[in-house]
Amino acid sequence: MPLWPQNSTRISTQRKNGPAPGEIGQNYNTEGNQVTQSMVYVGMVGDMLHAGHINIVTKARELGQVIVGVLTDEAAASYKRVPFMKYKERAKVVENIAGVARVVPQETLSYKPNLLEYKPKFVVHGDDWKFGDKVSVARQEVVDTLKEWGGELIEVPYTTGVSSTLFHQALEEQGVMARNRQARLRHLFEVKDCVRIIEAHSGLAALIASRTRSSNKTFDALWQSSLTDATLRGKPDIEIVDNGSRLSTINEIFEASTLPLIYDGDTGGFPERVHQLARSLDRAGVSALCLEDKTGVKRNSLYGQEAGQKQAPIEVFCERIQAAKAASGVGDMMFISRIESLILGEGQHRALERAEAYLDAGSDAILIHSTAKDSSEVSDFSRELRRQGHNQPLLVVPTTFANTPITELADAGINGVIYANQLLRAAYPNMVQVAKEILDYDCCPDQISTRYLASTKDILDLIPVPR
């Protein structure tokens, strides 16, 4: 792929005092005169390349030597979905595009750090970034930064009909994303400040979780709760629903969503049972098994100390961890240790002692549970765990302090927030009210339909019949 005129010879040289800002002295023409090319900077994610990307690179190549700043996984995840391919894979693809002279990491959504380092004469970008709060701010910052050395922003008309988002959606529909589901949870913890996780007790709940958007925010993963799974079946939360039935629910969820899933396995029982459960979940493509370090008859943690719950000895729970890890085989399923010390009044010291032991035994992550009315208890635990040098993912279930912003938890070093029962709890009061009012009015009046019910058309359109 020629980057210089056909009649020139590439010789790596620079002006005596170096190139001017935005210029690269790099070769001589056939007359022996030095040719100076302008530096052109292009930023992109480069996850799923399409004609729009090629158009931008082609335009950039006409202006000079093209340097592409490929957004790192962390940078991309800060304003849109986590890329399908990891940074190294995307960078390798982009550097093989004709006309690209060099690929460098762009570690933030902001272009400014790379622009200050390379001082390009031109920045080339699609004109679609004029719209949207975050990207339009980034655009203005580029304009202001380029002014410092007389650089210029060139905007290429958006290529209609193609987008990485549409390609990503197509991969989901064709099942490609599902086959990549299990490993994505690890990657999410690597690149996101805080992973947003919500419970799914059915295929419908999973569909809602997957499709819900707010600005640039989405849910990253699902939590398959023993509480909501039992409640949906009209049973108490005492490990009465067998694992086979719960695996059936997982299959329904996986039919509706490609999001990674964490399985709430309660205590797991004896190591032999944990081993078998982990094997079944790994084969099903579950991303993580979470077990709590209690022993005896299951009682929901929200009962706290009133239910007379006991923690398993550390060495006993470590055997469960090792049994689960041994069962994972060649899969990429994580094991999450859920520590109940704070709920059972054992205090921070005991909780930290268990966390260290569980991580040493092979746990991939810690879930610190608390029924406090605010997040200070889990935040203190997180800061101390980080101070001791442990950087593994740390998750919380903020049922009793659900009004704490995720950003506040992330600032304390927490990597994942699980809304473990909210969707089922949202459905319950509405179903109760609708049932009661139908009896009260002896019909289903318009006010019920307006206040509580989706239209039948919305329901039919939610999952359309294949044509």
C-alpha positions as CSV (number, residue, x, y, z in Angstrom):
1,M,0.0,0.0,0.0
2,P,2.0,3.0,-1.2
3,L,1.9,6.0,1.2
4,W,4.2,8.2,-0.9
5,P,4.2,9.3,-4.5
6,Q,5.2,6.5,-6.9
7,N,8.2,8.5,-8.2
8,S,9.7,9.1,-4.7
9,T,12.0,7.1,-2.5
10,R,11.2,6.8,1.2
11,I,14.0,8.1,3.4
12,S,13.5,8.7,7.1
13,T,14.7,12.3,7.6
14,Q,13.5,15.4,9.4
15,R,14.3,19.0,9.0
16,K,17.3,20.2,10.9
17,N,15.1,21.7,13.6
18,G,12.3,19.1,13.2
19,P,9.1,19.5,11.3
20,A,6.7,22.3,11.9
21,P,3.5,21.5,13.9
22,G,1.3,19.4,11.8
23,E,4.0,18.4,9.3
24,I,6.2,15.4,8.9
25,G,9.5,15.7,7.0
26,Q,9.9,12.1,5.8
27,N,11.2,11.7,2.2
28,Y,12.8,13.2,-0.9
29,N,11.4,13.4,-4.4
30,T,13.3,12.5,-7.5
31,E,14.8,15.9,-7.7
32,G,16.4,15.5,-4.3
33,N,14.1,18.0,-2.6
34,Q,12.6,17.1,0.7
35,V,8.9,16.5,0.7
36,T,6.9,17.4,3.8
37,Q,3.6,15.7,4.3
38,S,0.9,17.0,6.6
39,M,-0.1,14.8,9.5
40,V,-3.7,13.8,9.6
41,Y,-5.4,12.4,12.7
42,V,-8.4,10.1,12.6
43,G,-10.1,8.8,15.7
44,M,-12.3,5.7,15.6
45,V,-13.4,2.7,17.6
46,G,-12.8,0.4,14.6
47,D,-15.0,-2.4,16.0
48,M,-17.0,-3.3,12.9
49,L,-15.5,-1.6,9.9
50,H,-17.9,-0.4,7.1
51,A,-17.9,1.9,4.1
52,G,-18.1,5.0,6.3
53,H,-14.8,4.2,8.0
54,I,-13.1,3.7,4.6
55,N,-14.5,7.0,3.2
56,I,-13.0,8.8,6.2
57,V,-9.6,7.2,5.8
58,T,-9.7,7.8,2.0
59,K,-10.3,11.5,2.6
60,A,-7.6,11.7,5.2
61,R,-5.1,10.0,2.9
62,E,-5.7,12.8,0.3
63,L,-4.5,15.3,2.9
64,G,-1.3,13.6,4.1
65,Q,0.0,10.9,6.4
66,V,-2.7,9.2,8.3
67,I,-2.5,8.4,12.0
68,V,-5.5,6.6,13.4
69,G,-6.2,6.9,17.1
70,V,-8.1,3.7,18.0
71,L,-10.1,4.2,21.1
72,T,-9.1,1.8,23.9
73,D,-11.8,-0.5,25.4
74,E,-12.1,1.8,28.4
75,A,-12.5,4.9,26.2
76,A,-15.1,3.2,24.0
77,A,-17.0,1.9,27.0
78,S,-17.2,5.4,28.5
79,Y,-19.8,6.5,26.0
80,K,-21.2,3.5,24.2
81,R,-21.3,-0.3,24.4
82,V,-18.2,-2.3,25.0
83,P,-16.6,-3.2,21.7
84,F,-17.1,-6.6,20.2
85,M,-13.4,-7.0,19.6
86,K,-10.7,-6.1,22.2
87,Y,-8.4,-3.1,21.5
88,K,-5.4,-5.2,20.2
89,E,-7.6,-7.0,17.7
90,R,-9.2,-3.7,16.5
91,A,-5.8,-2.0,16.2
92,K,-4.5,-4.8,14.1
93,V,-7.4,-4.6,11.7
94,V,-7.2,-0.8,11.4
95,E,-3.4,-0.7,10.7
96,N,-4.1,-3.0,7.7
97,I,-6.4,-0.5,6.1
98,A,-4.8,1.0,2.9
99,G,-3.6,4.5,3.6
100,V,-3.1,4.1,7.4
101,A,0.5,4.9,8.3
102,R,0.3,4.3,12.0
103,V,-2.1,3.3,14.7
104,V,-1.9,4.8,18.3
105,P,-4.2,4.2,21.3
106,Q,-6.7,7.0,22.1
107,E,-7.2,6.4,25.8
108,T,-10.1,8.9,26.4
109,L,-13.2,10.0,24.5
110,S,-11.4,13.4,24.4
111,Y,-9.0,13.8,21.4
112,K,-7.1,16.5,23.2
113,P,-4.2,14.4,24.8
114,N,-3.4,12.8,21.4
115,L,-3.7,16.1,19.5
116,L,-1.3,17.8,21.9
117,E,1.2,15.0,21.4
118,Y,1.1,14.7,17.6
119,K,-0.1,18.2,16.6
120,P,-1.7,17.2,13.4
121,K,-2.4,19.6,10.6
122,F,-5.8,18.0,10.0
123,V,-8.4,16.0,12.0
124,V,-10.9,14.1,9.8
125,H,-14.2,12.9,11.2
126,G,-17.7,12.1,10.1
127,D,-20.1,15.0,10.4
128,D,-22.5,12.9,12.5
129,W,-20.7,13.9,15.7
130,K,-22.3,17.3,15.6
131,F,-25.2,15.7,17.4
132,G,-25.4,14.2,20.9
133,D,-24.2,15.8,24.1
134,K,-20.9,13.9,24.7
135,V,-19.7,13.7,21.1
136,S,-20.6,17.4,20.3
137,V,-18.5,18.5,23.3
138,A,-15.6,16.3,22.1
139,R,-16.0,18.0,18.7
140,Q,-15.8,21.5,20.1
141,E,-12.7,20.5,22.1
142,V,-11.0,19.4,18.9
143,V,-11.8,22.7,17.2
144,D,-10.5,24.7,20.1
145,T,-7.3,22.6,20.4
146,L,-6.5,22.7,16.7
147,K,-6.6,26.5,16.9
148,E,-3.4,26.5,19.0
149,W,-1.3,25.7,15.9
150,G,-3.6,26.5,13.0
151,G,-4.9,23.0,12.5
152,E,-8.2,22.3,10.7
153,L,-11.1,20.0,11.3
154,I,-12.4,18.3,8.1
155,E,-15.8,16.7,8.4
156,V,-16.9,14.0,5.9
157,P,-20.6,13.6,5.2
158,Y,-22.1,10.7,7.2
159,T,-22.5,7.5,5.1
160,T,-26.2,6.7,5.4
161,G,-27.4,3.1,5.8
162,V,-24.5,1.7,7.7
163,S,-23.4,1.9,11.3
164,S,-21.6,-0.2,13.8
165,T,-24.7,-0.2,16.0
166,L,-26.8,-1.8,13.2
167,F,-24.1,-4.4,12.6
168,H,-24.0,-5.1,16.3
169,Q,-27.8,-5.6,16.3
170,A,-27.5,-7.9,13.4
171,L,-24.9,-10.0,15.2
172,E,-27.3,-10.3,18.1
173,E,-30.2,-11.4,16.0
174,Q,-28.1,-14.0,14.2
175,G,-26.8,-15.4,17.5
176,V,-23.2,-14.5,17.0
177,M,-23.1,-12.4,20.2
178,A,-24.6,-15.2,22.2
179,R,-21.7,-17.4,21.4
180,N,-19.4,-14.7,22.8
181,R,-21.5,-14.2,25.9
182,Q,-19.6,-16.0,28.6
183,A,-16.3,-14.2,28.3
184,R,-17.8,-10.8,28.0
185,L,-18.4,-10.4,31.8
186,R,-14.7,-10.6,32.5
187,H,-14.0,-8.0,29.8
188,L,-16.7,-5.7,31.2
189,F,-15.0,-5.7,34.6
190,E,-11.7,-4.9,32.8
191,V,-12.9,-1.9,30.9
192,K,-15.8,-0.3,32.7
193,D,-15.7,1.7,35.9
194,C,-18.8,0.1,37.2
195,V,-20.8,-2.7,35.5
196,R,-24.6,-2.3,35.7
197,I,-26.4,-5.5,36.4
198,I,-30.2,-6.2,36.8
199,E,-32.2,-9.2,37.6
200,A,-34.1,-11.2,34.9
201,H,-36.6,-13.7,36.1
202,S,-38.0,-14.5,32.6
203,G,-37.4,-14.0,28.9
204,L,-39.6,-10.9,29.0
205,A,-37.6,-9.4,31.9
206,A,-34.4,-10.1,30.0
207,L,-35.8,-8.5,26.8
208,I,-36.7,-5.4,28.8
209,A,-33.3,-5.2,30.4
210,S,-31.5,-5.6,27.1
211,R,-33.5,-3.0,25.3
212,T,-33.6,-0.3,27.9
213,R,-31.5,2.8,27.1
214,S,-31.0,6.1,28.9
215,S,-28.6,8.5,27.1
216,N,-25.4,6.4,26.7
217,K,-26.3,4.1,29.5
218,T,-27.4,0.5,29.3
219,F,-27.5,-2.6,31.5
220,D,-24.4,-4.6,31.0
221,A,-25.4,-8.0,32.5
222,L,-28.2,-10.0,34.1
223,W,-28.6,-11.5,37.5
224,Q,-30.6,-14.7,37.8
225,S,-31.9,-14.4,41.4
226,S,-33.0,-17.3,43.5
227,L,-35.5,-15.0,45.2
228,T,-37.2,-13.8,42.0
229,D,-37.1,-17.3,40.4
230,A,-38.8,-18.8,43.4
231,T,-41.3,-16.0,43.8
232,L,-42.3,-16.2,40.1
233,R,-43.2,-19.9,40.7
234,G,-45.2,-19.0,43.9
235,K,-42.6,-20.7,46.1
236,P,-40.7,-19.5,49.2
237,D,-37.0,-18.5,48.9
238,I,-35.5,-21.5,50.6
239,E,-33.7,-23.2,47.7
240,I,-36.8,-25.2,46.9
241,V,-36.6,-24.6,43.2
242,D,-34.2,-27.2,41.8
243,N,-31.3,-26.3,39.6
244,G,-32.8,-28.1,36.6
245,S,-35.9,-25.7,36.7
246,R,-33.6,-22.7,37.0
247,L,-31.5,-23.8,34.1
248,S,-34.7,-24.0,32.1
249,T,-35.3,-20.3,33.0
250,I,-31.8,-19.5,31.9
251,N,-32.4,-21.0,28.5
252,E,-35.5,-18.8,28.2
253,I,-33.5,-15.8,29.2
254,F,-30.7,-16.6,26.7
255,E,-33.3,-16.9,23.9
256,A,-34.3,-13.3,24.6
257,S,-31.0,-11.6,25.4
258,T,-27.3,-11.8,24.6
259,L,-26.2,-10.1,27.8
260,P,-23.9,-12.1,30.1
261,L,-25.6,-13.7,33.1
262,I,-24.6,-14.2,36.8
263,Y,-26.3,-17.1,38.5
264,D,-27.3,-16.6,42.2
265,G,-26.6,-20.1,43.5
266,D,-27.4,-19.5,47.2
267,T,-25.0,-21.6,49.4
268,G,-24.4,-24.2,46.7
269,G,-24.4,-27.0,49.3
270,F,-21.7,-29.6,49.6
271,P,-18.6,-29.3,47.3
272,E,-19.8,-32.2,45.2
273,R,-23.0,-30.4,44.5
274,V,-21.2,-27.2,43.7
275,H,-19.0,-29.0,41.3
276,Q,-21.9,-30.4,39.4
277,L,-23.8,-27.1,39.4
278,A,-20.7,-25.3,38.1
279,R,-20.3,-27.8,35.3
280,S,-24.0,-27.4,34.2
281,L,-23.8,-23.6,34.3
282,D,-20.5,-23.6,32.4
283,R,-21.9,-25.7,29.6
284,A,-25.0,-23.5,29.4
285,G,-22.8,-20.4,28.8
286,V,-23.4,-18.7,32.2
287,S,-20.8,-16.0,32.8
288,A,-20.5,-16.3,36.6
289,L,-21.6,-18.4,39.6
290,C,-22.2,-16.5,42.8
291,L,-22.3,-18.4,46.1
292,E,-22.9,-17.0,49.6
293,D,-20.8,-18.1,52.5
294,K,-23.6,-19.2,54.8
295,T,-24.5,-22.7,56.0
296,G,-27.6,-24.5,57.1
297,V,-31.2,-23.9,56.0
298,K,-31.5,-21.1,53.5
299,R,-33.0,-17.9,54.7
300,N,-33.0,-14.7,52.6
301,S,-30.2,-12.3,53.7
302,L,-32.7,-9.5,54.1
303,Y,-33.9,-11.1,57.3
304,G,-30.5,-10.3,58.7
305,Q,-29.6,-11.7,62.1
306,E,-33.2,-12.3,63.0
307,A,-33.3,-15.6,61.1
308,G,-30.4,-17.2,63.0
309,Q,-28.3,-17.6,60.0
310,K,-24.7,-18.8,60.3
311,Q,-21.6,-18.4,58.2
312,A,-19.7,-21.4,57.0
313,P,-16.2,-21.8,58.3
314,I,-13.7,-20.2,55.9
315,E,-12.0,-23.5,55.0
316,V,-15.4,-25.0,54.2
317,F,-16.4,-22.2,51.8
318,C,-12.9,-22.3,50.2
319,E,-13.7,-26.0,49.3
320,R,-16.8,-24.8,47.5
321,I,-14.7,-22.2,45.6
322,Q,-12.2,-24.9,44.5
323,A,-14.9,-27.3,43.5
324,A,-16.5,-24.7,41.3
325,K,-13.2,-23.7,39.7
326,A,-12.3,-27.3,39.0
327,A,-15.6,-27.7,37.2
328,S,-15.2,-24.8,34.8
329,G,-12.9,-26.7,32.5
330,V,-12.0,-24.8,29.4
331,G,-14.9,-22.4,29.8
332,D,-14.5,-18.8,31.0
333,M,-17.0,-18.8,33.9
334,M,-16.2,-16.6,36.8
335,F,-16.7,-17.5,40.5
336,I,-18.0,-14.8,42.8
337,S,-17.8,-15.2,46.6
338,R,-20.6,-13.5,48.4
339,I,-19.6,-12.4,51.9
340,E,-22.4,-12.2,54.6
341,S,-20.2,-11.0,57.5
342,L,-21.6,-7.4,57.5
343,I,-25.2,-8.7,57.6
344,L,-24.5,-11.2,60.4
345,G,-22.8,-8.6,62.6
346,E,-19.3,-9.9,62.2
347,G,-17.8,-6.6,61.2
348,Q,-15.4,-5.2,58.7
349,H,-12.3,-7.1,60.0
350,R,-14.0,-10.5,59.6
351,A,-15.3,-9.6,56.2
352,L,-11.9,-8.5,55.0
353,E,-10.3,-11.7,56.4
354,R,-12.8,-13.8,54.4
355,A,-12.3,-11.8,51.3
356,E,-8.5,-12.4,51.4
357,A,-9.0,-16.1,52.0
358,Y,-11.5,-16.5,49.2
359,L,-9.4,-14.6,46.7
360,D,-6.4,-16.8,47.7
361,A,-8.6,-19.9,47.1
362,G,-9.3,-18.8,43.5
363,S,-12.4,-16.6,43.7
364,D,-12.5,-14.2,40.7
365,A,-14.5,-11.6,42.5
366,I,-16.1,-10.6,45.8
367,L,-19.7,-9.6,46.5
368,I,-19.9,-7.8,49.8
369,H,-23.5,-7.9,51.1
370,S,-25.0,-5.3,53.4
371,T,-28.5,-4.4,54.7
372,A,-27.4,-1.0,55.9
373,K,-29.6,2.0,55.0
374,D,-26.7,3.7,53.2
375,S,-23.6,2.7,51.3
376,S,-21.0,3.8,53.8
377,E,-20.5,0.2,55.1
378,V,-19.7,-1.3,51.7
379,S,-17.7,1.8,50.6
380,D,-15.5,1.5,53.7
381,F,-15.0,-2.2,53.0
382,S,-14.1,-1.4,49.4
383,R,-11.5,1.2,50.2
384,E,-9.8,-1.0,52.8
385,L,-9.8,-4.0,50.4
386,R,-8.1,-1.7,47.7
387,R,-5.7,-0.4,50.3
388,Q,-4.6,-3.9,51.0
389,G,-3.7,-4.3,47.3
390,H,-6.6,-6.4,46.1
391,N,-7.8,-5.3,42.6
392,Q,-10.3,-8.1,41.8
393,P,-13.8,-7.0,40.9
394,L,-16.0,-6.1,43.9
395,L,-19.8,-6.1,43.6
396,V,-22.7,-4.9,45.8
397,V,-26.4,-5.5,45.9
398,P,-27.9,-2.1,47.0
399,T,-31.4,-3.3,47.9
400,T,-31.5,-1.3,51.1
401,F,-29.5,1.7,49.8
402,A,-30.8,1.6,46.2
403,N,-30.9,5.4,46.0
404,T,-27.1,5.6,46.0
405,P,-25.8,6.7,42.6
406,I,-23.7,4.2,40.8
407,T,-21.0,6.9,40.3
408,E,-20.7,7.3,44.1
409,L,-20.2,3.5,44.5
410,A,-17.7,3.5,41.6
411,D,-15.7,6.3,43.3
412,A,-15.4,4.0,46.3
413,G,-13.8,1.3,44.2
414,I,-16.9,-0.8,43.6
415,N,-16.9,-2.4,40.1
416,G,-20.4,-3.9,39.8
417,V,-23.9,-3.0,41.1
418,I,-26.6,-5.6,41.1
419,Y,-30.3,-4.5,41.1
420,A,-31.3,-8.0,42.2
421,N,-35.1,-7.9,42.4
422,Q,-36.4,-4.6,41.1
423,L,-38.1,-5.9,37.9
424,L,-40.2,-8.5,39.6
425,R,-41.1,-6.1,42.5
426,A,-42.2,-3.6,39.9
427,A,-44.6,-6.1,38.3
428,Y,-46.2,-7.3,41.5
429,P,-48.0,-4.1,42.7
430,N,-49.3,-3.4,39.2
431,M,-50.7,-6.9,38.9
432,V,-52.3,-6.7,42.3
433,Q,-53.9,-3.3,41.5
434,V,-55.3,-4.4,38.1
435,A,-56.8,-7.6,39.5
436,K,-58.5,-5.7,42.3
437,E,-59.9,-2.9,40.1
438,I,-61.3,-5.4,37.6
439,L,-63.3,-6.9,40.5
440,D,-64.2,-3.5,41.9
441,Y,-65.6,-2.3,38.5
442,D,-66.7,-5.7,37.3
443,C,-65.0,-4.9,34.0
444,C,-61.6,-3.5,32.8
445,P,-62.3,0.2,32.5
446,D,-60.3,2.6,30.3
447,Q,-58.6,4.1,33.4
448,I,-57.0,0.7,34.1
449,S,-55.8,0.4,30.5
450,T,-54.4,3.9,30.5
451,R,-52.7,3.7,33.9
452,Y,-51.4,0.1,34.1
453,L,-51.6,-1.8,30.8
454,A,-49.5,-1.9,27.7
455,S,-51.6,-2.0,24.6
456,T,-52.1,-5.3,22.9
457,K,-50.3,-3.8,19.9
458,D,-47.2,-3.0,22.0
459,I,-47.2,-6.6,23.3
460,L,-47.5,-8.0,19.8
461,D,-44.8,-5.7,18.4
462,L,-42.5,-6.5,21.3
463,I,-41.8,-9.9,19.8
464,P,-43.0,-9.9,16.2
465,V,-43.8,-13.1,14.4
466,P,-41.0,-14.0,11.9
467,R,-42.0,-13.5,8.3
